[in-house]
């Protein structure tokens, strides 16, 4: 039944979703109403998986729409994927309440969106090396289900699939309007959070400097060193580098925390706006913007790294067909090594 399915790759991450999408595909033209409703169910289950992957599921269960909005607000899904998820959700809801609202345009577009969303998930969460199959129209060749013949049917429905999204329907326009409202809210919340974090980071930096200065003075007394100027105290800082934490290193180098997810912690330089990401690995690992690293002799040895968590960085295609955010990662054994490295960015 499932041989030669366009969605065969879905089985690599969920056998249940593979079974569901095969049912959708097999009945797409015969039962368009059921196809729209089941397409909504498919995206609902996939969104739950993404939410779990990102570690942002609340204690209390979220509604499907709430999950989609939350994933977008936290940059776990991109704008293009958000629009397609929302459109399918709304179409599925409408089909469940109004059987007269289903047409061939809707079900064919849903099929294409399901394919594109599934390919995106595969390349982002399963394997960057995944090569997506060529998209094909869901045409049945059996005479009893396709009296026109496969070739005639393809000619008939292809214009619907090829039309641009801007010309689809009012529901697409509605989803876009909602997106603009969410983007405005994201901007406002980000601004307020950045202001709060900036104050916290300044307090951390001030506390850190006081502790380091006090510790340096204690070391001087133990060593029998006379009280000296602040410049000399700074030189003695290396005696206390082992007492540093990641937070104090970031604060000392003017980096403020701007966002934290399961995949990465984002920092922004308070003076020059440089953004970097601290990755949740065993060793201390940060990722820099490729624009900062490429063709810059001060940053040699970095390894190209792709991740959806690098939301502020440019995108490019690695091995698959979906562009992903990327940067260059650098690893350090101690906070002291990180501190010395960050001084290159502290200009």
WOBELSUL-V988816 format. One line per field, one symbol per residue. ss: DSSP state (H for helix, E for strand, C for the rest). phi: phi as a letter, one per 30 degrees, with the letter a starting at -180 (. if undefined). psi: psi as a letter, one per 30 degrees, with the letter a starting at -180 (. if undefined). A space follows every 50 residues. Layout:
ss=???
phi=???
psi=???
This chain:
ss=CCCCCCCHHHHHCCHHHHHHHHHHHHCCCCCHHHHHHHHHHHHHHHHHHH HHHHCCCCCCCCCHHHHHHHHHHCCCCCHHHHHHHHHHHHHHHHHHHCHH HCCHHHHHHHHHHHHHHHHHHHHHHHCCCCCCCCCCCCCCCCCCCCCCCH HHHHHHHHHHHHCCHHHCCHHHHHHHHHHHHHHHHHHHHHHHHHHHHHHH HHHHHHHHHHHHHHHHHHHHHHCCCCCCCHHHHHHHHHHHHHHCCHHHHH HHCCEEEEEECCCEEEEEECCCCCEEEEECCCCEEEEEEHHHHCCCCCCC CCEEEECCCCCCCCEECCCCCCCEEEEEEEEECCHHHHHHHHCCCCC
phi=.cdiddceddddbadddddddddeddceddbedddddddddedddddddd ddedicdddcecdedddeddddecidbdeddeddddddedddddddcbdd ccbdedddddeddedddddeddddccadddcddddbddcdcdddcbddje ddddddceedddddddcdaddddddddddddddddedddddddddddedd dddddddddddddddddddddddiddebddddddddeddcddddcedddd ddciccdcabbddaccbbddccidcbbccdcdddbbbcdeddddicddbc jdcdbcadddddcdcadcbdccdbdbabcbcbdbddddedddddcdb
psi=egkgkfgefefffjeeeeeefeeeefgefeieeeeeefeeeeeeeeeeee eeefhgklekklleeeeeeeeeeggfkleeeeeeeeeeeeeeeeeffjff gkleeeeeeeeeeeeeeeeeeefefekffkjklkkkkikkfkeffiffke eeeeeefeeeefllffgdlfeeeeeeeeeeeeeeeeeeeeeeeeeeeeee eeeeeeeeeeeeeeeeeeeeeefgklklleeeeeefeffgffflleeeee efggkkkfkkleflkkkkkfefgkklkkkhlelkklklkffeekgjffil gkkkkkkffhffllllkdfafjklklakkkkkelfeeeeeeffffh.
